[in-house]
């Protein structure tokens, strides 16, 4: 899926700084992958993401942690549930080492990831101790509140008794499902909400390039690289296609040069320019032209297709001509030849007789001859003569038609015979015969015509047939010679077309690559700036009195040279963070990087769980850590597990709103969880609990003054700390002052008189300001050391509680 925030920056930059030659569409397509680049090159408009001006990434469904339930896992035996308030806020889970507190964070990690960073790359013995020794049935669950979901989301991982760590079963809402169904797999890698102490101390060990990759993935910067790779891969493939086509041309040219065929010559000529004439080559190999219109192949085809006079037709025409001639000759010497003239003469006589009444012949003057009887005889004779005349006319007509048909067989020698030089076929004999054939006798002597046709025609037919066979054989010889070249060309042509298209596209791709490369650093810096600013703000809060100043945090380089720069200055002198920072400072820097990454708006996890971040930190950095966690807790659910009481103290001293849950481990891995308001009230509550115990031995009552003394010391520390912070002292200075008191009176001197060294003045101060508290204070001192206990325990405890609240009224609101 394309990162819409990054894509918006790309769209805006293209609008303000267009890519040359319309390569902008390729840049945009590259963010949708290689197929989109190919589509854009093919003229298909594709836009991977519909982005409007000012578009922001869509917020993921928020998931808050509500509970972690652990049974038989790590330090927890019987089923124990750590419940936390869903929603933004800070929760501290505190307990001494071995109390089982880290088992809850490790259980959450195991539920979500199916593994644990603490055991990663360690020997098998580390993993073998995952199951609690006192409770062999193991199951861990995490409950989440998810926006838009009415019921809690429950993710459970359980093991059959005796199963190995890797043989767990995952259930989501009680049903076997993969974590992928929640859509959390990628976000867990990109925006990890869990930071173990092991990861904290080793976070920077991965090196600058791994840190670069981790940050680049959540900023969508990997998509910049993917887009560049999509453009590069498309270009390289097209360049490879072009290279293959040009390499293949070398072999093809060698084959064509050895081919005795005019088509080979034509193709060779089409291959000479830098841009091949692919169309001509296609036409040539398809046989549809592209070469010389008077070329050898065309002339051979013309000769192979010379018109052939059929022997049967020649014989038929000559026979018909002779028979027609004989028919005319037979009638020429008979009355039939004169029948037409005689019939016409008799008809004229009949016409004259029809207009006269006389019987005398007008020609010879003979009387009494043109009678009615003569007329009847004359009419009958005209009919006979006309029938005889029709036979003569038909014979003459047949002779004319036969003569015309005979002459139509004759044609001038075809142009193909005169255009047959240098083609490997001798047309001389056929040309001579055809010329003789065309020399038809003049006049009406049809017998001479018949003799000419018969004598010349048969020889011409035989010669043309031989010439056609010879031309066809030469064509076949040339085709056999051309066929390997033609097949090679047909195999090469798809590559050539692709190469031609590729060369056009390569220029556009290079422009798109150059534009994206030049924009890469600026786009990367724009995306990284919010995180860099957050890291700087976190480091500023954490570094406190450190003489190490973090320089500009930058993602630099690309490919194998990519890195996250962590340059620092030590007292103004430049250095490398990994080389000059203490472990505590490195932990602070790792936290500074972790929180902005986990708090990205694209992450569905609105919670972060950090295990033991306080180790190796000096007091000043603990103050900064508290401040930083409080700031993060304004928008995220922040859960911190720690054995170091300094973080809880700092939260109280800085008046930071937080929930504190104490983890206590009893025998047989029974873990108890309880919420505590503040140490003052806890000690008072413990004192009341002991005092109310029935039949409590006197020896056991001596713990009550001890609880009361601890309550007064805690109240004094809280009051002194908040006063000094209001005065502008740094937290490290406050911690140095708090290290001075060693007695209850010194603590009260610090709280009431502002100086621990004025412990001797406390009694007089109390007598003036709180006389009712003097005895209670003295009882705390005596009872804690000598075992003497006040007669009225409840009154004694209430006096201490009252004095504690007057010393530190903030404690009652904590």
C-alpha positions, 0 to 999 in steps of 0.5 A: 500500500502506498504511503499517502503522506509521502505520495502527497509530497511527491505529487506536490513536488511534481506540480511545482517542479515538473519532471522533464519530457512528461516523466512525471506520470512514470514517477507516480506510477512507480509508487504503485509498482513495476506493473504500473510503470509498464502500464504508463509506458504503454500509454495507460494512465494509472495513478496508484493513490488518489491524493488531494491537496493536504491529504493526511494518512488515514488514522488506524483503529486505535487499540489500547491495552486493558489487561495482561493475564499470566499463568505459569509463565516465567516468574508468575505461577498462579493466574495473575492479571495486570489491569491497566486503564485504557486510554492515554496516561502513564502507568508505572509497574514497580517491584524489586528484581525477581518480583515477576513484573517483567514477566508481564511485558515478556508475556505481552511480547510473546502473545503478539510476536510469538517470541521474546527478544531476551532469548533471541540468539541465546543458547537453548538453556535460556528458553528452557526456563520459560515455564514457571517452576511452581505452576506447570500449566501455562497460558498468557492473554492480552485484552485490548479496547479497540475503537469501533469494537463494542467488546474487548479484543482478547488474544491468547497464547497457551501451551499443552502441559509439557509442550515446548515454547514454540508449540503454543496455540494462538486464539483470538476471541477464543477462536484459532486464528493467525495474528495476520487477521488483525492486520497487526503483523506489519505494524508490529514490525514498523511501529513496535509498541514494546521495548524490552530492557534487552532491546533498549541496551542493544537498540543502537548496536544494529548500526546506522544502516539498520536504524536507517531501515527501521525508520525508513520503513515507517516513514514510507521511505522504503517506498521511495527506494521501491519506486526508484527500483521499479523505474530502474528495473524497467529501464534495465530490462529495456536496456537489456532487451535493446542489448540483446537485440543488438547482440542478435543483429551481429549474428543476423548480419553474418547470416545475411551476408552469406545468403545469396538473396536480394531480400538479404541485401534489403534487410542488411540495408535496413539494419545499417541505420542506428534506428533499424527500419523494422517496417521494411524488414517486416515487409521483406520477410513477409514477401510483400515488398520492401525491395527493388520492384524489378528485383530478381525474385519478382522476375523469377516469379514472373517467369515461373508464372508465364502464361502457358498455352494449353496444347489441347486448346492449340490443337482444337483451334487449329483443327477448327480453323482447318475444318472451317476452311474445308467447309467453305471450300466445299460450298465455293464450287456448288450452286450454293455459292450462287444461290444468294445472287439467284435468289435475289434476282428471282425476288426482283422479278417477282417484285416487278411481276407484282406491279404489272399484268403482262406475261412478257419477260422484261429481260429477254422479251419472251411472251407468255412466260411470266404467268401465274404458274411461273410466279408460284414456281419462282417463289418456291425456288427463292425459298430453296436458293435462300436455304442454300445461301444460308449454308454458305454464309454459315461456313464463311462465318465459321471460318472468320470466327476460327481465324479470329480465335486462332489469331487471339492465341498469338501475343507479343513476347511478355516483358518478363522475357526481356527483363530476365538478366542476371537471374540464373535462368536463360530466356533466349530460346523462349524469347526467339520462339515467342517472337516467331510465334508472334510473326503471324502470316499476313492476309487471309490465308487461313491454312498458312495461319493454321500451319504457323500456329501448329508448327510454332505453337507446339515448340513454344509450349514445350519451351515455356514449360521448360522455362517455368520449371527452370524459374521455379527451381531457381526460386526454390533454390533461393528460398532454401537459401533464404529460409534460414535467414527468414526464420532468424529474422522472424525470431529477431523481429519481436526482440527488435520491436521491443528494443525499438519501443524500449529505446523510446521508453529508456529516455523517459525512464532515465528522466523519471529516475533522475527526477526522483533521485534529485528529490529523494533527499528532500522528500526523505528529510521532509518525512523525517523532520517530525521524528527528528524534532521529536527525538531532539525534544526527547533528548533535550529532556533526557540529557539534563546535565550531560555534556553530550549534545546531539547534533542534527539527526539525519537519514543520509545516503542510499543503498549500501551507504544508507545510514542514520547519522547520530553525530554529537558534540562533547563540550563542543568537540564533534564525535560519534554517539556510539563512541562517546556516550555512556550506557545511560546516555545510549539508553536515553538516545534509544528511548528518544528514537523509540517513542516517536517511532511508536507514536506515529499516527499510522500505528494502530497501537495507542500503547507503549510498554517499556521494561526497565528503562531507568538502569544506568541513568543518573538522577538528572536523566531520571527526571528527564525520563519522567518528563518525557514519559509524561509528555508521551502519555498525553497522547499514548497509553504509556506503561513502564515496568521498573525495579528502580524506585527513582522513577516513581519518586521523580513522578511524585516529586514532579507532580506528574499524574500517574498510576503506580502498581506495585508487584510483590512476589510471595512463596511458590511464585504467587504474584500480588499486584496492588495500586499505591497512591504514594509512599506516605499513605502506604506507610500510614496504611501499613501502620494502621493495618498492624495496629488493628491486628488482634492479639498482636504481640508487643514485640511485633508492635515495634514496626509501627513507629518504623512505618510512621518514621518512613511516612514522615521521611517520605513526606519530608522528601516530597515537600523538600523536592517540590520546594527546591524544584519551584526554586529552580534547582535542577533535579540532580541538585535536588537528589544531591540534597536528598542524599544528605539526611541520615536521621528523621530529625535531619529529614524534618529539618530539610522539610520544615527549615530548609536545611538538613543540618538544622535537625537540632532545631526541629523540636523547638519549631514543632513546639511553636508551630505544631506542638501536638506533633512533638511527642509523635515525632519523638515516639518515632525516633524512640520506637524505631530504635528502642522498641518503646511503643506509644500507649494509644497506637491509633492516636499516635498514627493519626498524629503522624498522618496529620503531620505528614499531610501538613508537611506535604499536602500534595501527598494526599492528592497524589 
